[in-house]
Amino acid sequence: MKLEIISKYPENNPRSTPILFVHGAFGGAWCWEEYFLPYFAGHGYVSHALSFRGHGNSEGNEFLCVNGIADYVADLIQVVRDLGTSPILIGHSMGGLIVQKHLESFERPAAALLASIPHTGLLSAAMKMFWRSPMHYQKLCLINMLPKDMWEYVTSFQEVRDIFFSKKVSPETVKKYLPYFQQESHRAMWEMTWFKFLPQPCEVKTPLLVLGGEHDMIIPPDFVKSTARAYNTRAHIFPDMGHAMMLDKDWQVVADRILDWLNKIGL
């Protein structure tokens, strides 16, 4: 499987451990390209971001609907193998769940989970979103059923902002990013709700940093904290932050928290 990899390199004296960024549902490697890849490269890390099969410029878009969680885990294994050096993993949303599944079988130097699908799955979080804001829940479901060139006809940029971002992000900024979002595999979304496909925290030995956003409508803070407890650590919740933390107006606060943690553990 030919997978898209976007990479940024330090100008000199790279650190010995690279970073691999893992995107979430509806996304691709592009979501790390504007801010996180150059910022972490500027701090000495060889930085890579992958696109899962059927995402971004990776192969397999015509078979997107049949992709399952195991396929995305296999993509991550393939990319890590090709890197040749065991990387720090940073996973967002669905990518956070894929990282957790990967770490069941492979110990890595460190991993960070950003607004990750919890180890208990997506069902409870989806139900909470439905009860808190049924309109936004219905919009999120609808845009995953329609071709992306129809999205702007069923939802406003402000509604997309409210689902994926904080209110600090302008609708104009959302308009810039919206063309890059895409449909997600219905199979993968379904599998993220069932225990058979969910992570087993007791199998994970890799040091973990767990981060979330105060105003994340998709993965609220309670679920982020639950994931942290499962891995015997504490979550850090950023005030006024939405779901797409790497594209939020305050993205640098998130990046700096990760950098501080990596420095503390000697990476």
N, C-alpha and C positions, 0 to 999 in steps of 0.2 A: 504494500500500500504506500503510495507516494503522498507524504504529508507535508504541508506547508510549515516551514520553520522561519521565523523572523528573529534575527540576532543583532545585538549591539555589543561592541567590544570596547574595553577601556583603552585609552590612548597609550598607557604604559603601565608596567608593573601590575598585571592582573593578579587577583587573588587566586589561590589554588583551587577553590571550589566554585563551580559555576552555579547559576540559578536557572531553573526552568519554570516558566509561568504557564499555568494551565487554566484555560478559559471555561466559562460556564455555558449554560443553555442559551441559545439564540445568538451566541457570540462566535469569536474566532481569535486568532493570534493578534489581529488588528487592535483589540481593546487594550493591549499592553503597550502598543507601539508608540503612542504619542507621549506618554509620561513615564511609565515605570521602566521600560527598557533603557532609554537613555539615562535616566536618573540613577539606576543601579549600576549601569556601566560606568557612569561618572564617578561612582564610589568604588570602582575597582573590580566589579563582578562581570565576568563574561555572562551575558544575559540572553536567554533564548525564550521564545514563546512558540508553542505549537498550535496548529489547528487540527482538531479531530477530523476523522474521515467525514466527508460530507459538509464540512465547515470551511469558511474562508476560501483559500485557493488549494485546499487539499482535494485529492480524488474522492469520488464516491458520492457526489451530490445526488445523482439519480437514484441511489439506494438509501438515501437518508432515513426513510421511514422504517427500515428494517434494522437500523443500528440499535444495539443494546448496550447496557453498562459494560458488559464483558468486552465488547468491541473497543470502547473508549479506553478501558484499562489496557488492552492489548496495544493500542496506539501509543499510550504513555510508555509502556515497556519498550516498544520499538525505538522510540525517540531517545530514551535514556540509554539504551544499548548503543545507539549510534553516536551519542556524545562521547562515550569512552571513559568519562569521569563521572562518578556518582554525584548528582547535583542536589542542591537545595531545591525543594519543590514548594511552589506557591500556587495554591488553587483557589479559584473563586466560584462560589455557588455550586453548580453541578460539578465543576472542576475540583472543588474541595472534596466532594464525595468520591470522585475518581481517585484523588490522591489518597484518601483514607483507605480505599480498597487496595490500591497499589502497595501501601505500607503494611498491609497484612502479610505480604509475602516477601517484601524487600525493605531492608532497613536503609535509610538514607541519612545524610549528615544532619538534616533538619527539615522541617516543613511548616508552612504557615497556611492556615485556613481562613479565607476572607469571605464573610457572609455565606459560609458553607451550608449546603444541604446537611441537616443534622444526621447523626448516626442512626437515629430512629426513623429517618425517611421524611418524605415530603408531605405525607397525608395530613398530619396534624397542623403543619404550617399553612397548608392550603386551606384547611377548614377555618383557621383563625383569620386568614385574609378574607375568606368569604363572609364571615360574620362581621368583621370590622368594616369592610368596604366591598359589598357585593358587586357594585358597578365595576370597580377596578378588577376584581376577580374575573368577571365575565369578559371584560375587555382583554385581559391577558390570555384567557382561553381562546377567544375569538381570533386574536392575531396569530396564534399558532396554527389555526386552521386555514388561514387565507394566504395567498401569495403575497410576498412582502410589498409588491407594488400597489396592493390594495389597502395596506395598513392605514395610510393617512386618510382614507375615506371612512374608516370605522372608528377612529380614535384621534383625538387632538394631540398636538405635541405636548400640551400641558398634562394630559392624561398619561402619556408615555413617561413624561418627567416624573410624575407622582408615583408611578409604579417602580421605575428603575433608579431614580436619582433623588437627591434632596431638593428642597425648594430653593436652595441657593443657586441651582443650575437653571439657566434661563431656557425658555422654550426654543430660542434660536440655537443654543448649543445642542439641544436634543435633535433639532432639525438636521444639524450637521452629522450626527452619529446614526440617525435612523436608517439611512440606506445600507449601512453595514450589518444591521441586525438581520436575522434570518429565522426561518422556521426551525424547530427542533424535532428530533425523532419522537413520535408519539410512543413508540415502544420504550425508549429510554425514560421518558417522563413517567410512564406507567410503572416501570421497574423500580424507579426511585421511591415508590410508595409501599413496596412489599419487602418484608423482612428477608426473604430468600436472597435478595440482591444487595442488602445493606451491609455496611462495615461492621467488623467485630473489634471494638477498641482493645479488648484484652490481648489481641494478637499484635498490636502495634508497639514497637520499642523506640521509634524515632522521636526526638524532642519536637514538641508541637507548640506553635503560637496560634491562638484562636482569637480572631477579631470580628467585630460586627458593628453595625450602624444603628444609632438610636432610632432613626425614623425609617428603617428598612421595612417596607411593606411585605416583602416576600419571605424573608427570614428575620423575624423580629428578635430583639435581644434575648428573650427568654429561651429561645431555641439555640442561640449561640452559646449561652451560658450552660445549657444542658450538654452540648457537645464538649465544652471545656471540662465539665465535671467528669464526663465519661473517660477523658484522657488524663485525669488527675492534675489538671491545671486550672487557671482562672482566665476567663475571657476579658478582653479589653473592648469596651463599647465606646465608640466615638460619638460625641454629641453632634446633633444636626447632620448626621451622615445617612445617606440612602444606601441602596443595594449595590449599585455599580461603583464601588469604592475607588477603583483605579481610574475612573473618569470623572469623579466628583470634583467640585471646585476646590475642596480641601484634600485632594489626593496626596499631597506631599506630607501631610500629617501622618497618614497611613504608612507611606513609604518610610518615613523616618522612624516610626515605631518598629517596623520590621528590621531596619538597619541597626537600631540600638540593641534589639534582641540578639541579632546575629553577632554583633560585637561582644556582647556579654557572654555568649557561649563559645566564643573563640573562632568564629567563622568570618 
